[in-house]
Amino acid sequence: METKNIMIVGVGGQGSLLASKLLGRLLLQQGYDVKVSEVHGMSQRGGSVVTYVRYGDSVASPVIDKGEADYIVSFELLEAARWLPYLKPDGQIVTSTQQIDPMPVIIGAAEYPADLVEKMRATGAKVDAMDCLALANEAGSSKAVNLVLMGRLSHYFDLPDEAWQEAMAAVVPPKFLELNKKAFALGKNA
């Protein structure tokens, strides 16, 4: 199997590390060679962060270059747009419609761009956008956006639900497992 590439992008503190651990575990359990990168960016200061997950028969490097991502999973709308050049022409974006103002917007030096989903689609990108924050809140915690996104991403993988559940149980602390399972199901069934 040729190597597949997933980028997980967002703003620091949104749970992208747990999402990448879940994907890494899931894909390892399926017998793939998996490389997961470190988080890049100012994750502790609300800055842009990105994690790479690459899997296949043999993966040499965890880094994804422009035009190579099969999937971009985005916790925040502007981050999806920011990383769009990394998407393959036939790639898929799975994004939350949540908007978190970056510093230039906060200080009034810029405005948050309007109509980002439509602008990304206008480039030819396939964009699956939904209000993951509302679904996370429905599950019981605004911090469960990551599992809502993983549930949505599961639509694009031919893997049994049991495999996702096993990976979840392996990486999510037991006291949060039921909440995260609910968030995953809400994302999957949205």
C-alpha positions, 0 to 999 in steps of 0.5 A: 500500500502506498503511504497515506498522509493525514495532517491534524491542524488547529490551535494550541490546547484543542486536543490535536495530540490525543487525536494523533495518538488515537489515529496512530494506535488505530493504524498500528492495530491494523498492521500498518507502519505508522509515523506520527510527528511531534506537534509543531507550533506554539501549542501552549499559547493558542498558536497554530499547531500541526501534527502529521500522521503517515501510514502504509507498508513502509513509512520513512519520514513523519513529515508531509510536504505541500500537495501530499496530504490525503486528509486535513483534519482541522479543529478551526476553520482558519487553520483548515484554510491556512494548511490547504496548500498541503492537500492533494488535489483529490484530498479531503478536509474534515473541519470544525466550523469553530472560529478562534480569532488569531492575534491580528484579529484580536488586536484589530489589525485584521478581520477574520476572513468570511466564507472560508468553507466556500473559498476552500471549495472554490479551489476544488477542495472537498470540504466536510465542515460541521459544528464540532463544538456544538456536538462536543458540548452535546456529548458533555464537554467542549474539550471533546471536539477532537473525538467528534472530528475523529468520528467524522473522519471515520467515514473516510476509512474502511475500518470497523467501528470496533477498531476505533473503539479499541484505539479509543480505549487504549489512549483515552483516560478511563474516567473520560472514555464514555464521554469521548465515545459519545462525542465520537458517535455524535461526529460519526452520525452527524 
